[in-house]
Amino acid sequence: MMWFDKADQRALFGDIRSEQHTLCDGRALNITPDVILDFRAMPFEDNTFHLVAFDPPHLTRAGNGWQALKYGVLGEDWRADLTAGFAECFRVLRPNGTLIFKWNETQVPLSTILALTPHKPLFGHRSGKTARTHWVAFMKPGLDEDA
């Protein structure tokens, strides 16, 4: 949902799902990633990307409504999943690469999520009507810095 141009050749959209749905108001919801992948084990070599945007599911419970369809739902072992996701994002980033992390803290506070990675964010921004969506920027350490 964050992309200005989903067809931009500079971006590679990955998701574990490829699905089409019709929402209750009749709108089409098409999840059509460029690559089917699991963010816990991405099929890329180390140090591949200059920039990674990590926007995992942020709901632990959503039933089977439109939010679950659109954004996905975290599994029971979501702490381990997100820990692995952060590790994978940093693995595929080049040294000094940027990770943009998006999180909505409707159900789980951002502080709980940031504790799942040893990397410290550089800065962030709250957005949305209730300021519960956070955009957080990290930079992978360079070759001469601690990992």
Backbone as CSV, one residue per row, in Angstrom:
resi,resn,N_x,N_y,N_z,CA_x,CA_y,CA_z,C_x,C_y,C_z
1,MET,0.806,-1.202,0.000,0.000,0.000,0.000,0.848,1.266,0.000
2,MET,2.142,1.159,0.287,2.974,2.348,0.438,3.576,2.858,-0.871
3,TRP,3.555,2.033,-1.903,4.268,2.384,-3.125,3.517,3.426,-3.934
4,PHE,4.257,4.412,-4.448,3.674,5.383,-5.365,3.415,4.737,-6.713
5,ASP,4.336,3.891,-7.153,4.218,3.219,-8.445,4.664,1.777,-8.275
6,LYS,3.705,0.870,-8.144,4.031,-0.538,-7.912,4.786,-1.164,-9.082
7,ALA,4.717,-0.537,-10.240,5.402,-1.068,-11.421,6.810,-0.488,-11.594
8,ASP,7.242,0.361,-10.680,8.576,0.957,-10.768,9.619,-0.158,-10.779
9,GLN,10.476,-0.156,-11.782,11.461,-1.220,-11.955,12.552,-1.219,-10.889
10,ARG,12.642,-0.132,-10.114,13.643,-0.078,-9.050,13.189,-0.837,-7.806
11,ALA,11.914,-1.214,-7.753,11.360,-1.888,-6.579,11.045,-3.343,-6.881
12,LEU,11.210,-4.175,-5.882,10.868,-5.593,-5.966,9.924,-5.874,-4.806
13,PHE,8.680,-6.211,-5.108,7.666,-6.443,-4.081,7.595,-7.925,-3.778
14,GLY,7.843,-8.278,-2.520,7.772,-9.671,-2.099,6.693,-9.859,-1.054
15,ASP,5.986,-10.960,-1.137,4.955,-11.320,-0.160,4.843,-12.833,-0.159
16,ILE,4.339,-13.370,0.923,4.150,-14.817,1.022,2.868,-15.244,0.315
17,ARG,2.029,-14.252,-0.013,0.726,-14.534,-0.626,0.655,-13.984,-2.041
18,SER,-0.144,-14.635,-2.859,-0.576,-14.113,-4.152,-2.060,-14.438,-4.219
19,GLU,-2.886,-13.401,-4.028,-4.325,-13.631,-3.873,-5.128,-12.515,-4.517
20,GLN,-6.344,-12.854,-4.872,-7.314,-11.874,-5.342,-8.583,-12.043,-4.521
21,HIS,-9.144,-10.912,-4.072,-10.363,-10.935,-3.269,-11.278,-9.806,-3.724
22,THR,-12.554,-9.946,-3.424,-13.504,-8.861,-3.576,-13.937,-8.464,-2.173
23,LEU,-13.691,-7.208,-1.820,-14.026,-6.727,-0.489,-15.532,-6.508,-0.367
24,CYS,-15.999,-6.311,0.861,-17.439,-6.199,1.119,-18.085,-5.031,0.380
25,ASP,-17.314,-4.006,0.036,-17.869,-2.867,-0.704,-17.720,-3.035,-2.216
26,GLY,-17.263,-4.204,-2.649,-17.160,-4.496,-4.071,-15.810,-4.201,-4.691
27,ARG,-14.922,-3.532,-3.945,-13.589,-3.230,-4.486,-12.755,-4.501,-4.605
28,ALA,-11.892,-4.515,-5.604,-10.977,-5.642,-5.790,-9.739,-5.436,-4.926
29,LEU,-9.281,-6.502,-4.309,-8.032,-6.508,-3.569,-7.136,-7.540,-4.233
30,ASN,-6.075,-7.070,-4.866,-5.149,-7.950,-5.563,-3.784,-7.870,-4.898
31,ILE,-3.332,-8.985,-4.384,-1.995,-9.086,-3.805,-1.186,-9.885,-4.812
32,THR,-0.374,-9.171,-5.566,0.369,-9.788,-6.663,1.842,-9.398,-6.570
33,PRO,2.579,-10.090,-5.705,3.992,-9.753,-5.544,4.826,-10.134,-6.765
34,ASP,5.957,-9.462,-6.897,6.929,-9.827,-7.928,7.580,-11.166,-7.592
35,VAL,7.765,-11.408,-6.288,8.399,-12.637,-5.803,7.603,-13.157,-4.615
36,ILE,7.240,-14.432,-4.667,6.627,-15.074,-3.503,7.772,-15.427,-2.561
37,LEU,7.723,-14.905,-1.321,8.800,-15.179,-0.378,8.290,-15.113,1.049
38,ASP,9.059,-15.686,1.923,8.822,-15.642,3.357,9.858,-14.685,3.931
39,PHE,9.418,-13.630,4.602,10.379,-12.638,5.087,11.343,-13.206,6.131
40,ARG,11.064,-14.384,6.641,11.962,-15.026,7.613,13.116,-15.760,6.942
41,ALA,13.018,-15.989,5.634,14.059,-16.713,4.884,13.998,-16.265,3.426
42,MET,14.545,-15.091,3.154,14.451,-14.524,1.810,15.424,-15.193,0.847
43,PRO,15.005,-15.358,-0.409,15.827,-16.059,-1.399,16.851,-15.159,-2.098
44,PHE,17.546,-14.334,-1.330,18.532,-13.415,-1.894,19.862,-13.612,-1.183
45,GLU,20.942,-13.288,-1.888,22.276,-13.379,-1.306,22.469,-12.277,-0.275
46,ASP,23.433,-12.485,0.600,23.801,-11.446,1.567,24.176,-10.172,0.811
47,ASN,23.913,-9.036,1.437,24.367,-7.728,0.932,23.869,-7.425,-0.482
48,THR,22.615,-7.745,-0.761,22.061,-7.556,-2.101,21.494,-6.154,-2.327
49,PHE,20.790,-5.601,-1.365,19.994,-4.387,-1.583,20.541,-3.169,-0.835
50,HIS,20.388,-2.004,-1.451,20.729,-0.736,-0.811,19.627,-0.310,0.163
51,LEU,18.388,-0.690,-0.144,17.239,-0.281,0.651,16.260,-1.435,0.748
52,VAL,15.733,-1.659,1.952,14.687,-2.652,2.174,13.562,-1.964,2.931
53,ALA,12.329,-2.181,2.498,11.143,-1.727,3.228,10.495,-2.964,3.833
54,PHE,10.374,-2.985,5.149,9.822,-4.130,5.888,8.497,-3.693,6.500
55,ASP,7.420,-4.246,5.971,6.061,-3.910,6.408,5.322,-5.214,6.706
56,PRO,5.673,-5.865,7.830,5.050,-7.154,8.143,3.624,-6.973,8.643
57,PRO,2.852,-8.057,8.718,1.549,-7.954,9.369,1.750,-7.414,10.789
58,HIS,0.799,-6.623,11.246,0.934,-6.044,12.581,-0.209,-6.439,13.516
59,LEU,-1.121,-7.255,13.033,-2.249,-7.681,13.863,-2.038,-9.102,14.373
60,THR,-2.283,-9.309,15.647,-2.231,-10.649,16.224,-3.594,-11.320,16.166
61,ARG,-4.620,-10.501,16.006,-5.987,-11.013,15.861,-6.747,-10.062,14.936
62,ALA,-7.391,-10.625,13.940,-8.134,-9.803,12.987,-9.337,-10.551,12.430
63,GLY,-9.585,-11.758,12.923,-10.690,-12.537,12.372,-10.410,-12.844,10.915
64,ASN,-11.455,-12.825,10.118,-11.271,-13.047,8.679,-11.865,-11.899,7.880
65,GLY,-11.823,-10.697,8.451,-12.334,-9.505,7.788,-11.355,-8.937,6.781
66,TRP,-11.671,-7.735,6.298,-10.882,-7.106,5.244,-9.463,-6.795,5.701
67,GLN,-9.270,-6.456,6.977,-7.910,-6.153,7.428,-7.018,-7.390,7.362
68,ALA,-7.566,-8.539,7.734,-6.796,-9.781,7.645,-6.448,-10.091,6.194
69,LEU,-7.402,-9.871,5.286,-7.145,-10.117,3.871,-6.089,-9.156,3.317
70,LYS,-6.226,-7.888,3.673,-5.355,-6.864,3.100,-3.945,-6.903,3.675
71,TYR,-3.831,-7.061,4.994,-2.539,-6.921,5.649,-1.950,-8.216,6.183
72,GLY,-2.730,-9.272,6.278,-2.249,-10.510,6.870,-2.339,-10.444,8.391
73,VAL,-2.089,-11.547,9.041,-2.162,-11.647,10.494,-0.914,-12.373,10.986
74,LEU,-0.381,-11.909,12.086,0.778,-12.561,12.694,0.384,-13.917,13.255
75,GLY,1.307,-14.862,13.188,1.065,-16.185,13.751,1.298,-16.192,15.258
76,GLU,1.069,-17.344,15.868,1.236,-17.478,17.322,2.661,-17.184,17.773
77,ASP,3.634,-17.518,16.954,5.039,-17.321,17.294,5.567,-16.028,16.667
78,TRP,4.774,-14.965,16.722,5.087,-13.731,16.005,6.380,-13.072,16.477
79,ARG,6.733,-13.221,17.743,7.998,-12.620,18.203,9.190,-13.255,17.487
80,ALA,9.200,-14.576,17.408,10.282,-15.272,16.698,10.248,-14.946,15.206
81,ASP,9.042,-14.859,14.637,8.919,-14.534,13.215,9.488,-13.150,12.911
82,LEU,9.139,-12.150,13.718,9.624,-10.796,13.468,11.111,-10.664,13.771
83,THR,11.600,-11.392,14.769,13.040,-11.415,15.039,13.786,-11.949,13.814
84,ALA,13.289,-13.041,13.251,13.895,-13.613,12.045,13.756,-12.657,10.869
85,GLY,12.630,-11.963,10.767,12.419,-11.001,9.686,13.411,-9.854,9.733
86,PHE,13.616,-9.296,10.921,14.623,-8.233,11.060,16.002,-8.756,10.671
87,ALA,16.358,-9.945,11.151,17.671,-10.515,10.829,17.837,-10.677,9.319
88,GLU,16.800,-11.139,8.651,16.864,-11.310,7.195,16.991,-9.970,6.477
89,CYS,16.251,-8.967,6.927,16.354,-7.646,6.298,17.779,-7.125,6.384
90,PHE,18.405,-7.246,7.561,19.780,-6.776,7.701,20.758,-7.656,6.932
91,ARG,20.462,-8.938,6.809,21.336,-9.836,6.048,21.380,-9.436,4.584
92,VAL,20.227,-9.127,4.000,20.187,-8.822,2.563,20.538,-7.369,2.249
93,LEU,20.624,-6.526,3.275,21.060,-5.145,3.058,22.564,-5.083,2.863
94,ARG,23.004,-4.194,1.995,24.433,-3.924,1.847,24.919,-3.129,3.056
95,PRO,26.216,-3.168,3.333,26.742,-2.306,4.400,26.341,-0.854,4.151
96,ASN,25.931,-0.185,5.204,25.418,1.188,5.163,24.075,1.297,4.445
97,GLY,23.435,0.169,4.163,22.110,0.177,3.542,21.043,0.624,4.535
98,THR,19.896,1.004,4.000,18.801,1.548,4.799,17.641,0.571,4.873
99,LEU,17.139,0.375,6.082,15.920,-0.390,6.308,14.841,0.588,6.753
100,ILE,13.735,0.608,6.014,12.559,1.374,6.410,11.560,0.364,6.952
101,PHE,11.195,0.535,8.202,10.285,-0.384,8.882,8.986,0.341,9.176
102,LYS,7.873,-0.298,8.824,6.553,0.271,9.071,5.827,-0.603,10.077
103,TRP,5.255,0.028,11.095,4.535,-0.718,12.126,3.333,0.082,12.608
104,ASN,2.207,-0.609,12.777,1.021,-0.005,13.388,0.846,-0.646,14.752
105,GLU,0.804,0.173,15.802,0.766,-0.359,17.154,-0.636,-0.438,17.750
106,THR,-1.623,-0.741,16.916,-2.981,-0.925,17.415,-3.041,-2.045,18.448
107,GLN,-2.320,-3.129,18.223,-2.371,-4.272,19.132,-1.043,-4.541,19.848
108,VAL,0.064,-4.195,19.232,1.378,-4.458,19.836,2.181,-3.155,19.784
109,PRO,2.669,-2.679,20.940,3.442,-1.427,20.965,4.742,-1.526,20.167
110,LEU,5.132,-0.423,19.564,6.380,-0.364,18.805,7.575,-0.761,19.672
111,SER,7.592,-0.353,20.923,8.731,-0.683,21.796,8.919,-2.195,21.918
112,THR,7.839,-2.951,21.933,7.923,-4.415,21.987,8.584,-4.954,20.727
113,ILE,8.261,-4.359,19.584,8.793,-4.816,18.300,10.270,-4.433,18.156
114,LEU,10.616,-3.206,18.527,12.009,-2.769,18.395,12.942,-3.577,19.294
115,ALA,12.423,-4.149,20.364,13.235,-4.997,21.242,13.609,-6.324,20.579
116,LEU,13.004,-6.637,19.429,13.263,-7.895,18.740,14.485,-7.850,17.831
117,THR,15.112,-6.695,17.710,16.319,-6.566,16.889,17.406,-5.863,17.695
118,PRO,18.662,-6.290,17.530,19.745,-5.600,18.234,20.101,-4.260,17.593
119,HIS,19.599,-4.012,16.397,19.898,-2.769,15.677,19.050,-1.624,16.224
120,LYS,19.648,-0.480,16.345,18.961,0.699,16.870,18.535,1.604,15.717
121,PRO,17.297,2.097,15.765,16.839,2.979,14.693,17.533,4.337,14.728
122,LEU,17.614,4.951,13.553,18.170,6.304,13.444,17.116,7.346,13.779
123,PHE,15.923,7.182,13.188,14.833,8.123,13.431,13.529,7.484,13.005
124,GLY,12.442,8.128,13.341,11.138,7.609,12.972,10.097,8.704,12.946
125,HIS,8.904,8.325,12.535,7.818,9.294,12.405,6.488,8.586,12.641
126,ARG,5.614,9.201,13.398,4.255,8.684,13.597,3.352,9.299,12.536
127,SER,2.395,8.499,12.067,1.451,9.021,11.084,0.098,8.356,11.274
128,GLY,-0.854,8.759,10.484,-2.199,8.218,10.556,-3.100,9.063,11.439
129,LYS,-4.391,8.822,11.355,-5.377,9.614,12.098,-5.138,9.581,13.600
130,THR,-4.699,8.457,14.119,-4.473,8.322,15.556,-2.990,8.226,15.900
131,ALA,-2.129,8.486,14.937,-0.663,8.463,15.109,-0.171,7.118,15.636
132,ARG,-0.809,6.029,15.224,-0.376,4.698,15.649,0.528,4.006,14.636
133,THR,0.624,4.560,13.436,1.515,3.989,12.434,2.872,4.667,12.543
134,HIS,3.907,3.859,12.632,5.271,4.357,12.783,6.089,3.980,11.559
135,TRP,6.856,4.926,11.072,7.853,4.704,10.030,9.201,4.871,10.720
136,VAL,10.033,3.846,10.672,11.291,3.842,11.403,12.426,3.540,10.424
137,ALA,13.488,4.342,10.494,14.637,4.157,9.603,15.828,3.617,10.386
138,PHE,16.438,2.569,9.836,17.657,1.961,10.374,18.737,2.056,9.296
139,MET,19.985,2.000,9.700,21.084,1.881,8.751,21.946,0.700,9.188
140,LYS,22.206,-0.206,8.235,23.073,-1.352,8.527,24.480,-0.845,8.746
141,PRO,25.168,-1.360,9.764,26.558,-0.943,9.970,27.410,-1.186,8.728
142,GLY,28.408,-0.324,8.550,29.338,-0.495,7.441,30.350,-1.583,7.734
143,LEU,31.194,-1.868,6.785,32.187,-2.938,6.933,33.145,-2.700,8.090
144,ASP,33.402,-1.432,8.422,34.361,-1.129,9.485,33.665,-0.882,10.824
145,GLU,32.352,-1.129,10.893,31.600,-0.915,12.124,31.128,-2.236,12.683
146,ASP,30.666,-2.219,13.911,30.095,-3.446,14.525,28.807,-3.814,13.844
147,ALA,28.558,-5.107,13.688,27.351,-5.593,13.029,26.143,-5.486,13.921
